[in-house]
Amino acid sequence: MTYNPYTLEQRTILVTGASSGIGRQTAIECARLGAKVIVSGRNAERLQETLGILEGEGHLVLPCDLANTDDIHELAVSLPRIDGLVSNAGYTQLQPIPFLKADTLGQLFQVNTLAPILLLKELLKERKLAKGGSVVFTSSLDGIGATTMANSAYAATKGALSAFTRAAALELAGRRIRVNAVCPGMVATHILDGTGITDEDVQADLENYPLGRYGEPRDVALAITYLLSDAAAWLTGHNLIIDGGLSLH
C-alpha cells in the first residue's frame, strides 16, 4: 500500500454548497482521495452534475436550503454517520453601511453564519458526526481583519464564523472532533456575480496579490482536504489563511 497521510479512504464527508465553486471542487478532491461524499445545496440539478463528476462509488445527493432551519434539521436526520463536515455554502452582497437593511443582514447571517452553526449543532444532537471527525468551515480573509469597501456585512458574518470555529474547537476537543476554518482571499468563483465589480476593478485589485492571481477553487479545496485528513490530526481551532500573499501587505 502506498503511504499517503492525506488519504480520505474509509471516510464519509458531507460537503454543503457543493453545486459549484469551492464546494464542488472540494467534493471532487475528497472523492479522488477515496472518500464517500454526500453533496448538498439548494439546486438539485447542479448537485446531480457534481455527483456525475465524482470518482468512485457510494456518493449521495441530499438537497437542502440552508436558509430554512427545518431543512437543516431534516438534512441532519437523513444523513448516515459521517466523518467530516465541510460547511461551505455562502454568499456576499456589497452594500455601504448607510444603506444596510435589517432583512439583508438577516439573510446574510442566516446563510453564512447561523446555518453552519445550526448544522453542526444538529449533527451533534443526532449523533451523526463520528468521534475523531473533522469539521471545516469556509470563512474568509474578510472575517479576520482584511476586509474591503462596502463589504462590512459579509465580513461580520464571516468574522462570527471564525470566532465560532475557535470556541467550537475547544468545546469539542473532548470528543476528538477537530474544528478548523479556511479563510481565502478572492477566489475565481461566481460569488461576485451581480455585485457591479468591473474588469477594471479586478485588474486593479490583482496588483495587491504578490502571487499575481486570484485563487482557484482547487487551491482552497486541497487545503480543506488536508484539514479533513490525518495529516492535520494535531490541528484544531485554526483559521487557515489562503490568499496568494495578500495579507503580507
C-alpha positions as CSV (number, residue, x, y, z in Angstrom):
1,M,0.0,0.0,0.0
2,T,1.3,3.4,-0.9
3,Y,1.9,5.7,2.1
4,N,-0.5,8.7,2.0
5,P,-1.2,10.6,5.2
6,Y,-3.7,12.7,3.2
7,T,-6.0,9.8,2.3
8,L,-9.7,10.0,3.0
9,E,-10.4,6.4,2.4
10,Q,-13.0,4.7,4.6
11,R,-14.5,8.1,5.4
12,T,-17.8,9.8,4.6
13,I,-17.7,13.5,4.1
14,L,-20.7,15.9,3.8
15,V,-20.0,19.0,1.6
16,T,-22.5,21.8,1.6
17,G,-22.6,24.4,-1.2
18,A,-21.4,21.6,-3.5
19,S,-23.3,22.7,-6.6
20,S,-20.4,24.9,-7.8
21,G,-17.2,26.7,-7.0
22,I,-15.2,25.7,-3.9
23,G,-17.8,23.3,-2.7
24,R,-17.9,21.3,-5.9
25,Q,-14.2,21.2,-6.2
26,T,-13.9,20.1,-2.6
27,A,-16.3,17.2,-3.3
28,I,-14.2,16.2,-6.3
29,E,-11.0,16.2,-4.4
30,C,-12.5,14.3,-1.4
31,A,-13.7,11.6,-3.8
32,R,-10.3,11.5,-5.5
33,L,-8.7,10.8,-2.1
34,G,-11.1,7.9,-1.5
35,A,-14.0,9.4,0.5
36,K,-17.6,8.7,0.1
37,V,-19.1,12.1,-0.5
38,I,-22.5,13.5,0.3
39,V,-23.1,16.7,-1.7
40,S,-25.7,19.2,-0.5
41,G,-27.1,22.5,-1.7
42,R,-30.3,24.2,-2.9
43,N,-30.0,23.3,-6.6
44,A,-30.7,19.6,-7.1
45,E,-29.9,19.6,-10.8
46,R,-26.5,21.1,-10.3
47,L,-25.8,18.7,-7.4
48,Q,-26.5,15.9,-9.8
49,E,-23.9,17.4,-12.1
50,T,-21.4,17.4,-9.3
51,L,-22.3,13.8,-8.5
52,G,-21.6,12.8,-12.1
53,I,-18.1,14.2,-11.9
54,L,-17.1,12.3,-8.7
55,E,-14.7,9.4,-8.9
56,G,-15.6,6.2,-7.0
57,E,-18.9,4.9,-5.8
58,G,-21.3,5.3,-2.9
59,H,-21.7,9.1,-3.2
60,L,-25.1,10.7,-2.3
61,V,-27.1,13.8,-3.2
62,L,-29.1,15.4,-0.3
63,P,-30.5,18.8,-1.3
64,C,-31.0,21.3,1.5
65,D,-31.9,25.0,1.6
66,L,-29.7,26.3,4.4
67,A,-31.8,29.4,4.7
68,N,-34.5,27.2,6.2
69,T,-33.8,25.8,9.7
70,D,-36.3,23.0,9.2
71,D,-34.3,21.9,6.1
72,I,-31.1,21.9,8.2
73,H,-32.8,19.6,10.8
74,E,-34.1,17.2,8.1
75,L,-30.7,17.1,6.4
76,A,-29.1,16.0,9.7
77,V,-31.7,13.4,10.4
78,S,-31.4,11.9,6.9
79,L,-27.6,11.6,6.9
80,P,-25.7,8.4,7.6
81,R,-22.9,8.7,10.1
82,I,-20.2,11.0,8.8
83,D,-16.5,11.5,9.5
84,G,-16.2,15.0,8.1
85,L,-18.3,18.1,7.5
86,V,-17.3,20.8,5.0
87,S,-19.6,23.7,5.6
88,N,-19.1,25.8,2.5
89,A,-22.3,27.5,1.4
90,G,-22.3,31.3,1.5
91,Y,-22.7,34.5,-0.5
92,T,-21.9,38.2,-0.4
93,Q,-23.8,41.4,-1.1
94,L,-21.9,44.6,-1.3
95,Q,-23.6,47.4,0.5
96,P,-22.3,50.6,2.1
97,I,-23.1,50.8,5.8
98,P,-25.7,53.7,5.5
99,F,-27.7,51.6,3.1
100,L,-27.7,48.3,5.1
101,K,-31.1,46.9,5.8
102,A,-32.2,44.5,8.6
103,D,-33.5,41.9,6.2
104,T,-30.3,42.0,4.1
105,L,-28.2,41.4,7.3
106,G,-30.6,38.7,8.4
107,Q,-30.3,36.8,5.2
108,L,-26.5,37.1,5.1
109,F,-26.2,35.9,8.7
110,Q,-28.7,33.1,8.2
111,V,-26.7,31.5,5.3
112,N,-23.2,32.5,6.2
113,T,-23.2,32.1,10.0
114,L,-26.3,30.6,11.5
115,A,-26.7,27.8,9.0
116,P,-23.2,26.4,9.6
117,I,-23.5,26.7,13.3
118,L,-27.0,25.1,13.4
119,L,-26.0,22.3,11.0
120,L,-23.1,21.4,13.3
121,K,-25.5,21.5,16.3
122,E,-27.9,19.2,14.6
123,L,-25.2,16.7,13.6
124,L,-24.0,16.6,17.2
125,K,-27.6,16.3,18.6
126,E,-28.4,13.5,16.2
127,R,-25.0,11.8,16.8
128,K,-24.2,11.8,13.2
129,L,-20.6,13.2,13.4
130,A,-18.2,10.4,14.4
131,K,-15.8,10.7,17.3
132,G,-12.5,11.8,15.9
133,G,-14.2,13.6,13.0
134,S,-13.2,16.9,11.4
135,V,-15.2,20.0,10.7
136,V,-14.1,22.6,8.2
137,F,-15.9,25.9,7.7
138,T,-15.3,28.2,4.7
139,S,-14.8,31.6,6.3
140,S,-13.0,34.4,4.6
141,L,-10.0,36.7,4.8
142,D,-12.6,39.4,5.3
143,G,-13.7,37.8,8.5
144,I,-10.3,38.1,10.2
145,G,-9.4,41.7,9.5
146,A,-8.5,42.2,5.8
147,T,-11.8,43.4,4.5
148,T,-12.9,45.5,1.6
149,M,-15.1,48.5,0.9
150,A,-18.9,48.1,1.1
151,N,-18.4,44.5,2.4
152,S,-18.9,45.1,6.1
153,A,-22.0,42.8,6.4
154,Y,-20.3,39.9,4.8
155,A,-17.1,40.5,6.9
156,A,-19.3,40.4,10.0
157,T,-20.9,37.1,9.1
158,K,-17.5,35.5,8.4
159,G,-15.9,37.1,11.5
160,A,-18.6,35.5,13.6
161,L,-18.0,32.1,12.0
162,S,-14.2,32.4,12.5
163,A,-14.8,33.2,16.2
164,F,-17.2,30.2,16.5
165,T,-14.6,28.0,14.9
166,R,-12.2,28.6,17.8
167,A,-14.9,28.2,20.5
168,A,-16.3,25.0,18.9
169,A,-12.8,23.5,18.6
170,L,-12.3,23.9,22.4
171,E,-15.7,22.6,23.3
172,L,-15.5,19.5,21.0
173,A,-11.9,18.6,21.7
174,G,-13.0,16.1,24.4
175,R,-14.8,14.1,21.6
176,R,-11.6,14.3,19.5
177,I,-13.6,16.3,16.9
178,R,-11.4,18.9,15.2
179,V,-12.9,22.2,14.1
180,N,-11.0,24.5,11.7
181,A,-11.8,27.1,9.0
182,V,-10.2,28.2,5.8
183,C,-10.0,31.9,5.1
184,P,-9.5,32.5,1.4
185,G,-8.7,35.8,-0.3
186,M,-10.5,36.4,-3.6
187,V,-11.3,33.1,-5.4
188,A,-12.4,33.0,-9.0
189,T,-15.9,31.8,-8.5
190,H,-19.3,33.3,-9.2
191,I,-19.6,34.9,-5.8
192,L,-19.2,38.4,-7.3
193,D,-21.8,38.0,-9.9
194,G,-24.3,40.8,-9.7
195,T,-22.2,42.9,-7.4
196,G,-21.2,45.5,-10.0
197,I,-17.5,44.7,-9.9
198,T,-15.9,45.6,-13.2
199,D,-13.0,44.1,-15.1
200,E,-11.0,47.3,-14.4
201,D,-11.7,46.9,-10.7
202,V,-10.5,43.3,-10.9
203,Q,-7.2,44.3,-12.6
204,A,-6.5,47.0,-10.1
205,D,-7.2,44.6,-7.2
206,L,-4.9,41.9,-8.6
207,E,-2.0,44.2,-8.1
208,N,-2.4,43.6,-4.4
209,Y,-1.7,39.9,-4.7
210,P,2.1,39.1,-4.6
211,L,1.5,35.8,-6.5
212,G,-0.2,37.8,-9.2
213,R,-3.6,36.0,-9.4
214,Y,-6.8,35.2,-7.6
215,G,-7.2,31.8,-6.1
216,E,-8.8,28.9,-7.9
217,P,-11.4,26.6,-6.2
218,R,-8.8,23.8,-6.2
219,D,-6.4,25.9,-4.2
220,V,-8.9,26.1,-1.3
221,A,-10.3,22.6,-1.8
222,L,-6.9,21.0,-1.3
223,A,-6.4,22.9,1.9
224,I,-9.8,21.7,3.1
225,T,-8.9,18.0,2.3
226,Y,-5.7,18.5,4.3
227,L,-7.7,19.7,7.3
228,L,-10.0,16.7,6.9
229,S,-7.2,14.2,6.8
230,D,-5.0,12.6,9.5
231,A,-2.2,14.9,8.2
232,A,-3.8,17.6,10.3
233,A,-4.5,15.4,13.3
234,W,-3.0,17.9,15.7
235,L,-4.6,21.0,14.2
236,T,-7.8,22.4,15.6
237,G,-9.3,25.9,16.2
238,H,-7.2,27.3,13.4
239,N,-8.3,29.9,10.7
240,L,-6.1,29.0,7.8
241,I,-5.3,31.9,5.5
242,I,-5.1,31.1,1.8
243,D,-4.7,34.3,0.0
244,G,-1.8,34.4,-2.5
245,G,0.1,36.6,-0.2
246,L,-2.5,39.4,0.0
247,S,-2.3,39.7,3.8
248,L,1.5,40.2,3.7
249,H,0.9,43.9,2.9
